[in-house]
Amino acid sequence: MEPKLEEYRDTIIRMVEEKGFPGELGALVAATLGTEYGMGRMIRYLSHADPQRPEEIADEMLAICDDRDRWREKKEAEFYQQKYNRYLWDKKQSDE
C-alpha cells in the first residue's frame, strides 16, 4: 500500500474509533474506498459529521463509491463517443 493511502487508512480508522465505533469498520471503509480521493472525502465527512450509528458511515461510503462509479462511467462514455465520432468523420471523409 502506498504511504499516502496507508496514512489515510490509519486516519479513517482512528476517526471511526473516536466516534465510538470499532476500528474494523474504519478498516473496511478505507479498503472499500481504496483511493486517496475517496478516503479524503470520508475523512472530511468524519471531521464534520456526528454519525450516531455505523450505518450512517456505511451510507456515506456507498455514496462516495456511487459518485466514483458515475464519474468513471461518464469518462468511459465520453471516450467511446469520441471514438465513434472519429469513425463517422473518417467515414464521411472517405465517402467524399
Protein Blocks (a to p, Z undefined) as FASTA:
>chain_A
ZZklmmmmmmmmmmmmmnopafklmmmmmmmnopaklmmmmmmmmmmmccfbfklmmmmm
mmmmmmmmmmmmmmmmmmmmmmmmmmmmmmmmmmZZ
